Each structure stands twice: as structure tokens, then as C-alpha cells.
Amino acid sequence: MKILIITNDFGGLYNFRKELVEALVTEYEVTCALPDDSRKTWFNEIGCNYIETSLSRRGKNPITDFKLFMNYMKIIRQVNPDIVLTYTIKPNIYGGIVCRMLHVPYIINITGLGTAVDSRGILHKLTVFLYRIALKKASCIFFQNGENLEFFKNKNIIAGRYKLIPGSGVNLKHFYLMDYPKDNVIEFMFIGRIIKEKGIEQYLQAAEYIKGKYPNTRFHVIGPCQRDYIDKLKKMHKKDIIIYHGKQDDVRKFHKISHCTVHPTYYPEGMSNVLLESAACGRPIITTDRSGCREIVDDGINGYVVTQKNIKDLIEKIEKFINLSFEAKKQMGLAGRAKVEREFDRQIVVGAYLEEISNLQ
């Protein structure tokens, strides 16, 4: 049996779905279609076929998107798969429509609504319309949080089988429970793309205030940066308000020194991998009360929940954390690890996929 996986970048596939691909290649002929990446030799190493597929993740050019649609048509006809798995908005929509047209069984993963849907403008209406077309004949739709599921139900987008899964899950061996560091200096981490919707402005404001009041704190920023913020980050780095580390391939070395991950996002997440990985390493988390984040935090147990875009609330929760005893901070981290072990083990997600694929044979 042949399986085709369509997604928008190598990083997401490797970091969050590697275990699924490795499980599939032991039983099936697997092909992955995604943009070029220097790490693509991994496909050959595990016995997986690879088709380079150029894609503009956030582009809104209809001509470019039509070319992507036609490319998916060409790829699916060429591979002639028995099942197609899609991830992220454009592969879900254009890959889903092609599968529907060609009568190929397909399983879609809603990895988040994205800013196009969250904006509630013309792009919102168009995306909802296209999702209705793409998802109508899906064999199964996986949702990563209940709020996304309810949105699709309320918009009458889904018509068939669906399941709620715990995001992409987290690899509990790779992100292992780490010793909690001594707290002579309390280290806070922002990990993620440096964009406005991820709450970077709130984090930087909080860092500036807290550093002035609590000299024994350090605020780290890890992740790829948009041009809008690079100058500001460099200035704050020079002033010793933050430490900017840029994009990192392995964030575990930062979790080793971290006391707390601060994730003040208001981006329409599916399920926050940043929070899952932090909690798996035994690190408390401070994040916003929105879908994809609140599911990972039991407020006051393994971290704190704040109102999105509320800098006052964010500062109060960071101060509250600072004033906890060392043992209380450590216990928060242990509670987070226990929670992800119970609810977010990646093998739960792998098992859900294998079950659905087995049902389609």
C-alpha cells in the first residue's frame, strides 16, 4: 500500500511527525511532498521517497496557489497513493480538493486555524469556503484542540468522520525530564517564531520591567526573527534586558538552564509544541488563556494562565512565579511532566493514525 504525505516544510514534519513517518515506512511505501531542505537526506536514510514541492506558506497570490494546486494534481497522479495525509492549511485545502476530485482516500490534520481564518475578513470567508470543499469527502479529520473542532462544526465545514488528538504530542524520550536548576538567577525563555502574534511585544515589555525590579533574572529569546523585530532585539540585547540566541536546531540546551517558559501568544495555535516540550522537560510554563495553550496548563499547578495581550497580568504572573520557593518551582515542573506523560505522549497520535489507516485498507 502506498501513502503520500503532503506538508509545508521539513521542520514541522521532522520535529513533530518523524515517529509517524518511521512507523509507516516499516509497513508501507511512503512518499513525502514538501519544499526543499538541506536535511532531506533523512528520507533516504529511513527508506522514504521524497518529492520537492515549492510552496509559499503565507503567500496570498492566487496564481501561485493555483500552480500549487496543479502541482498537487500532478504529484498525486504520479504517485497514485492509496491514502494521502495532509498537514497545515494549503496542503489541507489544495491537497484535499485534489484527493476529492481523484477519489483518493485522505486524512487531514487541522494544525491550527491560522491568521487567515482568525482575521474574520474576506480571506476568512474564502478560506472557510475552500475548507468546505476540501474536507467534505475526507476519510477522517484530526483536530488538535476542541475550539478548532467547534469552529468547524459551527461553520458546517465537516461532514464525515473526525477525531480529537493531543496536538502533535511530544516525544518523551527526546524531551526528557531534566534536573531543575538552582535559582540564584531565574532564567525565563521565549521560544518560537519572533512575530507579533506570538506575544513577543508583551514578553519584551515584561522583561524590561522585571529586569529593573529583579536584577537576579535573565530573559532569553530563541527563534527565527522577522525583520520587524531584529533591530529591537539587538538593542535590548546590548542593554542586557534580553539575550537573543537566534534560531536554534535543538532547544534542549536552553531547557537545561531554564526555570520557566513564557509563551504569551495570541496566534491561532493547534496545540503549542513549545509548551509541550517545555513541560516534558519539567519546566513550568506561563501562557495565554486560548485554545492550544490552556489545555497544557493546569493554572497554579504546572504554571500560570494569563489574559492574552494583557501586559499587567503577564507581569503579575511572572512576579508570582519569581516569589515562589525553589521547591515550589520544581514541583510545578514535575507536575507538567506528569501531565504530558498522561495526556500528550506522541505515541497516542501515532496510534490514532495507524488505526485510521488500518480502517481504510
C-alpha positions in Angstrom: 0.0 0.0 0.0 1.3 3.5 -0.9 0.9 6.5 1.4 1.6 10.1 0.3 2.3 12.8 3.0 1.9 16.5 2.0 3.0 19.3 4.3 4.5 22.7 4.1 8.0 22.3 5.5 10.6 19.8 6.6 11.0 21.2 10.1 7.4 20.5 11.1 7.5 17.0 9.6 10.7 16.0 11.2 10.2 17.7 14.6 6.6 16.7 15.2 5.8 13.8 12.9 9.1 11.9 12.5 7.9 9.0 14.6 4.8 8.5 12.5 6.8 8.5 9.2 9.2 6.0 10.7 6.4 3.8 11.8 4.7 4.0 8.4 7.8 3.1 6.3 8.0 -0.3 8.2 4.7 -1.3 6.7 4.0 0.8 3.6 5.6 2.6 0.7 5.8 6.2 1.8 6.4 9.4 -0.2 6.6 12.9 1.2 5.9 16.0 -0.8 7.3 19.2 0.7 9.6 22.1 0.0 13.4 21.6 -0.4 15.5 21.4 2.7 19.2 20.7 3.3 18.2 17.9 5.7 16.3 15.9 3.1 18.9 13.0 3.1 16.9 11.8 6.1 14.2 10.5 3.7 16.7 8.2 2.0 18.1 7.1 5.4 14.7 5.7 6.5 13.6 4.4 3.2 11.1 7.1 2.3 10.6 8.7 -1.1 10.8 12.5 -1.4 9.3 14.9 -3.9 10.4 18.5 -3.8 7.3 20.8 -3.8 7.8 24.5 -3.7 5.2 26.3 -1.5 4.7 29.8 -0.2 3.4 29.2 3.3 2.0 32.7 3.9 1.7 33.9 0.3 -1.7 35.2 -0.9 -1.0 35.2 -4.7 -3.9 33.3 -6.4 -1.7 32.4 -9.4 1.0 30.9 -7.1 -1.7 29.0 -5.2 -3.2 27.7 -8.5 0.2 26.4 -9.5 0.5 24.6 -6.2 -3.0 23.1 -6.7 -1.9 21.8 -10.2 1.4 20.5 -8.8 -0.5 18.5 -6.2 -2.7 17.2 -9.0 0.4 16.1 -10.9 2.1 14.5 -7.8 -1.0 12.6 -6.7 -1.5 11.2 -10.2 2.2 10.3 -10.4 2.4 8.6 -7.0 -1.0 7.0 -7.3 -1.3 6.7 -3.5 -3.9 4.5 -1.6 -4.1 7.2 1.2 -2.9 10.8 1.4 -2.1 12.5 4.7 -2.1 16.3 4.8 -0.9 18.9 7.3 -1.3 22.7 7.5 -3.7 25.0 5.6 -2.5 25.0 2.0 -1.8 21.3 1.8 -5.1 20.6 3.6 -7.1 22.7 1.2 -5.4 22.1 -2.2 -4.3 18.6 -1.4 -7.8 17.8 -0.1 -9.6 19.2 -3.1 -7.3 17.2 -5.5 -7.9 14.0 -3.4 -11.7 14.6 -3.6 -11.6 15.1 -7.3 -9.4 12.0 -7.9 -11.4 9.9 -5.4 -8.3 9.1 -3.3 -8.9 8.5 0.5 -7.3 11.3 2.6 -6.8 12.1 6.2 -6.4 15.8 7.2 -4.8 17.3 10.3 -6.0 20.7 11.4 -2.8 22.1 12.9 -4.5 25.4 13.8 -6.8 27.9 12.2 -4.1 30.3 11.0 -4.3 34.1 10.8 -6.4 33.9 7.6 -9.3 32.3 9.4 -8.7 34.2 12.7 -8.8 37.6 10.9 -12.6 37.4 10.1 -12.1 39.3 6.9 -12.5 38.4 3.2 -9.7 36.0 3.5 -11.5 34.3 6.3 -14.6 33.8 4.2 -12.6 32.4 1.3 -10.6 30.0 3.5 -13.8 28.7 5.1 -15.4 28.2 1.7 -12.3 26.3 0.4 -12.2 24.2 3.6 -15.8 23.2 3.0 -14.9 21.9 -0.5 -11.7 20.2 0.6 -13.0 18.4 3.7 -16.3 17.2 2.5 -15.0 13.7 1.4 -12.2 13.4 3.9 -11.8 9.9 5.3 -11.0 11.4 8.8 -10.2 14.8 10.1 -7.9 15.1 13.1 -8.3 18.2 15.3 -5.7 19.3 17.8 -8.0 21.2 20.1 -11.7 21.4 21.0 -12.1 25.0 20.0 -11.0 24.4 16.4 -13.3 21.4 16.3 -16.3 23.5 17.4 -15.4 26.2 14.9 -15.5 23.7 12.0 -18.8 22.3 13.3 -20.4 25.7 13.7 -19.3 26.7 10.1 -20.7 23.4 8.7 -17.3 22.5 7.3 -17.1 18.9 8.4 -19.5 16.2 7.2 -17.8 12.9 8.0 -15.5 11.2 10.5 -13.3 13.3 12.8 -11.2 12.8 15.9 -9.7 15.0 18.6 -6.0 14.2 19.2 -3.5 15.8 21.7 -1.8 18.0 19.1 1.3 16.5 17.6 2.1 15.0 21.0 5.6 15.2 22.4 8.5 12.7 22.2 9.0 11.9 25.9 12.4 10.3 25.3 13.9 13.2 23.3 12.4 15.8 25.6 13.3 14.0 28.9 12.8 15.2 32.5 15.8 17.4 33.3 17.1 18.3 36.7 15.7 21.6 37.9 18.5 24.3 38.0 19.4 26.2 41.2 17.7 29.6 41.2 20.3 32.1 42.1 19.5 33.7 38.8 16.0 32.9 37.4 16.1 32.2 33.7 13.0 32.8 31.5 12.6 31.5 28.0 10.7 32.8 25.0 10.9 30.1 22.3 9.2 30.4 18.9 9.0 32.5 15.7 9.6 36.2 16.6 6.3 37.6 15.2 3.8 39.9 16.8 1.1 37.2 17.2 3.3 35.0 19.3 3.3 37.7 22.0 6.9 38.9 21.6 6.0 42.5 22.4 4.4 41.6 25.7 7.4 39.4 26.5 9.8 42.2 25.8 7.8 44.7 27.9 7.6 42.3 30.8 11.4 41.6 30.5 12.2 45.3 30.7 10.0 45.8 33.8 11.0 42.7 35.6 14.8 43.2 35.0 14.5 46.7 36.5 12.8 45.3 39.6 14.5 41.9 39.9 18.2 42.0 38.9 18.6 38.3 39.5 16.5 37.4 36.4 17.5 36.7 32.8 15.2 36.7 29.8 16.1 34.7 26.7 14.7 34.9 23.2 15.1 31.8 20.9 13.8 31.6 17.4 13.9 32.9 13.9 13.2 36.6 13.6 11.2 38.8 11.2 12.9 41.9 10.0 10.4 44.0 12.0 12.0 43.0 15.3 15.6 42.3 14.6 16.8 45.9 15.4 14.8 46.0 18.6 16.1 42.6 19.8 19.7 43.7 19.1 19.2 46.9 21.1 17.6 45.1 24.0 20.4 42.5 23.9 23.1 45.3 24.1 21.3 46.8 27.1 21.3 43.4 28.8 17.5 43.3 29.0 17.3 40.1 27.0 19.7 37.6 25.5 18.8 36.9 21.9 20.1 33.5 20.6 18.5 33.4 17.1 17.2 30.2 15.5 18.3 27.0 17.2 18.0 23.5 15.9 18.0 21.9 19.4 16.3 23.9 22.2 17.0 21.3 24.9 20.3 23.0 26.0 18.1 26.0 26.9 15.6 23.9 28.8 18.5 22.7 30.9 19.2 26.1 32.3 15.6 27.3 32.2 13.3 27.9 35.1 10.2 28.8 33.2 8.9 29.1 29.6 6.9 32.3 28.9 4.6 31.9 25.9 2.2 34.9 25.7 0.9 34.0 22.2 -2.3 35.0 20.7 -1.6 33.2 17.4 -4.3 30.7 16.5 -2.4 27.6 17.6 -3.4 24.0 17.0 -1.5 22.7 20.1 1.6 24.5 21.2 4.6 22.3 20.7 6.8 24.9 22.6 4.7 24.3 25.7 4.6 20.5 25.3 8.3 20.3 25.0 8.9 22.7 27.9 6.5 20.7 30.2 8.1 17.4 29.1 11.5 18.7 30.3 10.0 19.6 33.7 9.7 23.3 33.2 6.8 25.4 34.5 5.0 27.5 31.8 3.3 30.8 31.7 1.0 31.2 28.7 -2.3 32.7 27.5 -5.8 31.5 28.0 -6.6 30.4 24.5 -7.0 27.2 22.6 -3.8 25.2 22.0 -2.3 26.6 25.2 -4.8 26.4 28.0 -5.1 22.6 27.5 -1.5 22.2 28.6 -1.6 24.3 31.8 -3.4 23.5 35.0 -3.4 27.0 36.4 -1.3 27.2 39.6 -0.3 23.5 39.3 2.2 23.4 36.4 2.2 27.0 35.5 0.0 30.1 35.1 -2.5 31.2 32.6 -2.7 34.9 31.6 -5.2 37.0 29.6 -3.9 37.5 26.1 -2.3 40.9 25.3 -2.6 41.9 28.9 0.9 43.0 30.0 -0.2 43.8 33.5 -1.5 40.2 34.0 1.7 38.8 32.4 4.0 40.8 34.7 1.9 39.8 37.8 2.2 36.1 36.9 5.9 36.3 36.3 6.4 38.1 39.6 4.2 35.5 41.3 6.5 32.8 39.9 9.7 34.6 40.9 8.5 34.7 44.5 7.8 31.0 44.7 10.2 28.9 46.7 12.7 26.8 44.8 10.9 23.7 45.8 7.5 25.1 44.6 9.0 25.9 41.2 10.5 22.5 40.9 7.2 20.8 41.8 5.4 22.9 39.1 7.9 21.4 36.6 7.3 17.9 37.8 3.5 18.4 37.6 4.0 19.5 34.0 6.0 16.4 33.1 3.4 14.1 34.7 0.6 15.9 32.7 2.3 15.4 29.3 3.1 11.8 30.2 -0.7 11.2 30.9 -2.2 13.2 28.1 0.3 14.2 25.4 2.6 11.3 24.6 3.3 11.3 20.9 2.6 7.6 20.6 -1.1 8.4 21.2 -1.0 10.4 18.0 0.9 7.7 16.1 -1.6 5.1 17.3 -4.5 7.2 16.1 -3.1 7.5 12.6 -2.2 3.8 12.4 -5.8 2.9 13.4 -7.4 5.2 10.8 -5.0 3.9 8.1 -5.8 0.3 9.0 -9.5 1.1 8.8 -9.0 2.2 5.2 -7.3 -0.9 4.0 
